[in-house]
């Protein structure tokens, strides 16, 4: 299974807005279709959220 497949299997909404960390390394989006996820790998989906206001 590739990272792209994993995003689809996990029903990640807006995968183009998610960063993926694979075994401690942030992947480039261009790597999603080629990086294979293996048993024991550590995967984190990172969502960057902005907001708030300056007064």
C-alpha positions in Angstrom: 0.0 0.0 0.0 1.3 3.4 -0.9 0.8 6.6 1.1 -1.7 7.7 -1.5 -3.6 4.4 -1.0 -3.5 4.9 2.7 -5.0 8.3 2.5 -7.9 6.9 0.4 -8.4 3.9 2.7 -8.6 6.2 5.7 -11.1 8.4 3.9 -9.0 11.5 4.4 -10.9 14.5 3.3 -8.9 17.0 1.2 -5.7 14.9 1.0 -4.2 17.8 -0.9 -4.3 19.8 2.3 -2.6 17.1 4.5 1.1 16.7 5.1 2.3 13.2 5.8 5.1 12.2 8.1 6.6 8.7 7.4 9.0 7.4 10.0 9.9 10.9 11.2 10.3 12.4 7.7 7.8 14.8 6.1 7.0 13.6 2.6 6.6 15.7 -0.5 3.2 15.3 -2.1 5.0 13.9 -5.2 6.1 11.0 -3.1 2.6 9.9 -2.0 2.1 7.6 -5.0 5.5 5.9 -4.6 6.3 5.6 -0.9 5.2 2.1 0.3 3.9 1.8 3.8 5.1 -1.4 5.6 4.2 -3.0 8.8 5.8 -1.2 11.7 6.1 2.1 9.9 5.0 5.2 11.8 2.6 7.4 9.8 1.2 10.7 10.9 -1.3 12.9 9.1 -0.6 16.6 9.8 -3.3 19.2 9.4 -2.2 22.8 9.7 -4.9 25.1 11.0 -4.7 28.8 10.9 -7.0 31.3 12.4 -7.5 33.7 15.2 -7.2 37.5 15.1 -4.8 40.2 16.2 -6.4 43.0 18.2 
